Amino acid sequence: MTGQGGTSGADPASPARLSDGNLWLHFTRTGDWIGDEPSIPVLTGGEGVYVHDADGNRYLDALSALFCAQLGYGRQELVDAATKQLETLPFATNWGWAHQPAVDLAAALAARFPGDLDHFFFVNSGSEAVESAMKLAIQYHRMRGEDRWKFISRNYAYHGTTFGALGMTGLPGLRKMFEPLRPGHFHAPNTNEYRCSTSAACPPCDLACARSFEQIIQAEGPDQIAAIFVEPVQNAGGCFTPPEGYLDEVRRICDQYGILMVSDEVICAFGRLGSWTGAEHYGYLPDILTFAKGVTSAYQPMGGLGFRHHIAQTLGSDPTSMYLHGSTWGGHPAAAAVALANIEVFESEGILEHVRANGIWFGERLQELYDRHPMVGDVRGTGYFWALELVKDREHKITFDAAESERLLRGFLSSRLLELGLICRADDRDEPVIQLSPPLIATRDELGEIVAVLDQVLTEAVDHVEA
């Protein structure tokens, strides 16, 4: 049956086209794919750190899709784990029941996460993990007789797109369309040492950015703040690393006021920084740790959160009590099985050691781009997670205005990088930033290939800007 103005089905001899607009893309300008000449490739396969498209072009995926393809493409071990589980028990919930892959995965994570982050709740995505952490924090405090419902995160931080997570997100451009959001969200300064907004002396950092949390706490009521959310390395804006002592100071402030500290590690966990978690990498212990992406190396959708004993004890303080939250697919058996296989590969192939051995080298090669190209104002990051901020005037840290950024980032850099076979983020929320997050299996040869392409494009960009 054909609907008004519709068709009865696609012609099998004519492949569907992205430009037809049947598929709508996430956070993508419609002009990039709807029309006669779409600029976005349609990917059809991948192997190692490379993917290829329907036209036969090959790209080095220097973004790991979206910071999640830790083991790269074509890992048969992960495919086999999913297949075996689907043949054995294709589906079971963790809602009133349990299944062995989820039980085994929780135990595996407890053995690898720091401190007493021994309790795990599985969902399907990073946004869901953040939502779950928010609800867990509120319930924890209310079961202890405290009505804490407000949250603090950081300016320009990205914590997800569902309504609760969007409130946590500190990107005005993402929030404005959907306001008013849930009340009770506040944003402290981030840790952008290159453009510090809290101290004239920075660098070196005097931790005024951390102490600004305390100012919000005092203004909003210390007995009303449920949790502070921080990423170990803030993604949005381009890999803002924490100054020395910053995360310890946030931990101290949380302890002083009875506030839960949430480490949002949707990106940073599972090897991105060279450790199982960013908390381990920087030596602090949060009360709740959210994760997604790398837990399965993106071979299955999965997210979750780990939490400490004192939270578990409160939630289990009465035989009739429960965590009042759940989802049908959370901890899907196939996803849990893939996550377990992912952990096995991490350890059998020494992935964490590989990142630690090569991450510093990668950063040094990127620093050489700074030395050669005045357009590179700052290089920041750690492990396999780096960003280059581009500037119009390095000496005075003058950035490109909106029109210049549009011409440079959208009009030249993004398309030129793809032409040369490199996938990376060439505009982070319209900021002049090139962001790099290659698969954790990338060798020095492949990391060097990334640097070589960037070197060529940055050289060409000077002529483009002058023109």
N, C-alpha and C positions, 0 to 999 in steps of 0.2 A: 504494500500500500504506500502511496506517495502522498506526503503532506503538501499543502499549498506552497508552490514555489520551490519544492524540493525535488530530489531525485530518488529513484528506487534503489540506488546502490552504486558503488564505485565500479567503474569499468576495470576488470582485472588486468587488461592490457595497458591501462594508463595509471601509473603509480600516483598515489595521493601526493599533493604538493603542500608544503608548509604555507606557501603564499596564498592558498585558498582560504586560510583563516579558520578552518575547522578546529584546529588545535590552538588554544590560547596559552601563551607563554608566561612564565612567572617573572615579574619585575623586568619586563622587556618592552621597549617602545614599539608600538604597533608598526611604525614606519620601517622598522628593521626587518620585518618578515611578511607583512601583508602588502602585496603589490607585485608588480611584474619582475622586480629584481631584488629579491630578498638578500640581505647581507649576512644572514646567519646560516652556518652549515648545518646539515642534518646528519648526525653521527650514526654510523652503522656498525662499528666494531672497534676493537681495541686490543692491544697486546703490550704488556709491560707498562712503560710510561707514555705510550703513544695511543692515539685514537685516529680513526680515519672516517671520512664522510662519504656521502652517496656519490660524490663526484670523483672519488679516488684520492683525495688529498689527505696527507698524513700530518698530524699535529702532535707536538710534545705538550702534554697536558700539565703545564706548570702551575695549575690551580687545584689539581686533584679533584676535578669536577667542581665541587664547592667544599674544599678542605676536607674531603672525606675518603677518597680512593687511596687509602694508605698503602695497600699492597699492589696498586696498579690494576691492570686489566688482564683477563685471561687466566686467573688463578683457579685451576681445576679443583684444588682441594676445597675451596669454598663452594664451588658449584656442586661437587660431590656430597658435601655435608648437607646442603639444602635438599638435594635429590633424595638422599637416603632418608632424611627425616620426613619428607613429604610422602615417601612410600610407606613409612612405618606408622607415623601419627601425623597426618597433615594439619590438624588443627585441634587445639584445646585451649581453654582460657586459663588465666590465673585469677578468675573471679569465682570464688567459692570452691575452686579446684586447684590443682597444681599439675605440672608435667615435668618430667625428668630433665629435659634440656634447660628449662628455666632454673630449676633447683641447682643443677650443675654449674650454670653460668654465674649465679649469685655467689656460690662458693668460690669459683675461680676468681671473681672480681674481689671478693673479700680478702683473698690471699695476696692480692697485688696492689690494692689501694692502701693509702697510708693510714696509720693510727687505727682507730676503731670505726672507720667507715665500712662497717661490716653488714649493713642491711640495705637491700636493693629492691627497688620498685621499677618495673619496666613499662615503657610506653612505646610510641612509634616515631617520635621526632624530637628535635631540640625544643621547639616551641612548647610541645606537650610536657617535656621535662621541666621547663621553667614554670609552666602553669602548675604542675604537680608540686614543685618545690614551694610555690607561693601558698597553695592550699595546705600543704604539710606544715609550713611555718605558722599559719594562722591557727590551725587545729592544735598544734603543739602548745601554743601559748594559752589558748582557751581551755584546754584540758588541765592547765596548771592555774586556772583562775585569773588569767590576764587577757584583757581585750586589746590585743595588739593586731593592727590590721594595715599599717602603713609600711611602705617599702622605699628603700633608697638604692639607686643604682648610679651610673655615671653618665655625664653628658656625652653624647655621640656614641654611646654603647648600643650594640644590637643584641637583643635578647629574644627575638622572635616576633611573630606577626599575629598570633591569636590575641584576643582582646586583652587578657591579663598580661601576657608577655609583651604586647605592644605598649602597654603602660610602662613597663620596665624599660623598654627601649628608649634611648635618649636621642633619637634622630627626629627632629621636628618634621622633616619632610615626609616621613612615613606615618606620623601620628595625625597630622593636621586633617587629612581627608575623613578620619573616622572619629574625631572628637565630637562630643565629650566622651572620654574614656572613663574607666573605673577611677574614682578619686583615690587619693592617698599615695600617689607616686611622686617621688622627688629625686632630683638628679644633682649629684655633686660633680665638681670638676674632674676631668679625666687626667691621665698621666702623660700627656703630650709634652715632654720636656723640650721639644723643638719649638713649640709655641705655647709656653706655659702661661696660664691665665691666673695663677694664684700667688706667684712670688716673683718679684723683680730680680731676685738673685739667682734664679734657676737658669741653667745648671750652675753649681750642683744643687740638687733638690733639698729643700729644707722640710719636706713632708707637709707643707701647708695644704696640699691636695688631699692628703689623708685626714688631716684635722678638720677639713671642711665638712666631713661627715658629722663630726661632733656638733658643729654649728647648726646643721639641719635638725639633728636629734634634739637639741635644746629648744629650737624654735617650734618644733612640731609636737614635742612632748616625749620624753624618754620612755614613758610607759605605753606609748602607742606604736612604736616602731617594731615591726615583726622581724625584719631581716634586711641585711645589706647584701646586694648582689654585685660581684666583681668577676671579671674574666682575668685569669693570670696574665695573659697578653691580650689587650683589647684589640679586636679585629677591626671594627669600623674606624675609619680615619687612617688606617694603615699601621697595624702592628705596634701599638703603644706598649712598650715593656714597662714593668713596674720599677720605680727607683728603689735603690737598696733601702730596706727597712720599711717600705710602704705597706706591704701586705701584713707584716708583723704589727704595724701600727693599727691597721684596720681590725685585725684580730683582737688587739688590746681594747680598742673602743667597743667592739661588740661585747666582749667579756664584761667591761665596766658597766654597760647599760642593760645587760641581759638580752642582747639582740643576737639572733642567729646569723652566722656568716655563711653565705652561699657562694661557692666557687662554680661559676658557669663555665663548664669545660666542654661544651658542645664541639668546639674546635680544638682546644688545647689537649684534651685527653687522648690516650691511645697513640702516643709516640710523636705527636707533632712537634713537641719541644725536646724530645729525646728521653722522656720518662713516661710511665703509665699515666701519670696525671701531672698537670701543671702545679698542683699543690705540693707534690713531692719535689718537683723541679725547683721550686722556690722556697721549700722548707716551712710551710705553714699547714695547719690542719683546720679545714672548714667544718662546719656542722653538717652541711649538705653539699653534695657535689653533683651537678647535672652533667650528663653526657649524651651523645648521639653519634652521628656521622661515622667516626673511625672505629666504633665498637664492632662493626661488621665489615669495615673497609668499604661500606656502601653496597655490599652485595645483597643486603636485605635492609628494609627500613626498620630502624630500632633506635630507641632512646631510653633514658632512664635516669634515676637518681640514686645515689648512695647516701646513707645518713648514719649518724653515730648512735652509740648505745643509749645516751640519755634521752634521745628522741624516741627510740624504739621502746624504752622502758615506760615512757609516758603514754605512748599509744597503746601499749599492752598492759596498762595498769589495772584494768578491770577485765574479767572474762568476757564481758559483753561488748567491750570497746572494739573499734575498728578504725582504720584509716578510711575516711568517707570519700573515697575517690576510686575510679577504675575506668578501664576501657576494654572493649571487646578484644581488640587485637594486641593489647599490651603484652610483650613477652612472647610473641608468636613462636611456636616450636621451631619452625624453620629458621627464623631470625636468630633465636637463641643457639641453635646448632651451628649456624654460620659464625656467630660471635665466638663460640668455643673453638672452632677450627681456625678462626682469625688469630686468637691468642696462641694457639699451637704453632702457627707459622711465625708469628712474632718471635717466639722463643727459639724455635728450631733454626731460624735464619738470622738470629741476632739483630732484629730490626732496630731496637732501641740503641744498641751499641753502634750500629751503622749510622744512625742519625747523629749521635754524639760525635762520632769520628769525622763526619763530613759537614755538619752544620756550620762549624766555625770556619772551615775552608770556604764554604759557599758564601758566608758573610764577608770574608776577606776579598773574594772575587767581586762581590757587589760593591764593596768599598772602593775597589779600583775604578769602577764606573763613576763613582763620585769624584775621584781624582782626575778623570779624563773629561768629564762632562759638567760644565758649570750649571747646566739646567737641573742637575740632581742636587737638591738642597739638603736632603737628609737620607741616611740609610739606617733602618732600624729593624730589629727582630731578633730571633734566636732559633736554633734548631733548623727545621725545614719550614720556617714561617717568617717571611721578610717583606719589607715594603721600601720603595723608593719614592720620596716626595719630590715632585717637580716644582721648580720655582722660576719666576721671570727674572729675579734679581737675588742671587745667593747671598751677597754681602748684607743686604737689608731684609732678607727673608720675605721679599715681596712675591706674593702668589699671583697666579693668573686670575683675571676677572672672569665672570661667568661666560661672556662671549668668547674670550680667549681659550678658556678651558674646553668649551664646546668645539671650537675649531681644532684644538690640539688633540684632545682626548678622543672625541667622537669622530671628528673629521679626518684624523690622520692616524694616531697611535693604534687604536683598536683594530682598524682594518689592516694596517701595515703589519702588525704583529701576526695576524692570522695569515696574511699573504706569505709570510716567512715561516709559517708552520709552528707558531707558538701560541698557546692558550694561556692567558693570565688575565688578571683583572686590571684593566688600564684606567679605571675610574671608580674610586670607592665612594659611592653615594655622591657622585659628581665632584669629588675632591680630586685634585691633580696628583694622584697616587698610582703607582704601579705595584700591584701586590702579587707575591709569589708564594706558592704553597705546593711544591711538587710532591708526587707520591714518595713515600718514605723509602722505597726501593731504589730511587734514582742514584746512579753512580756519579762519580766526579766527572766522567765524560759527558753524561747527560746534563748535569748541573752546569758544566762548562758550555754546553750547547745553548742553554738558556741565557747565560751571560753574553755569549757571542751575538745572539740575535738582538738582545737589548742594546748592546754596544752599537750595532749597525743602525738600529731604529733611532736611538738617541742622537746619533750623528746626523741622520737625515732630518730629524725633528727641528734642528737648529735652522736649517734652510727653510723648512715649512713655516716656522714661526716668523722668520724675517720676511718671507714672501707675503 
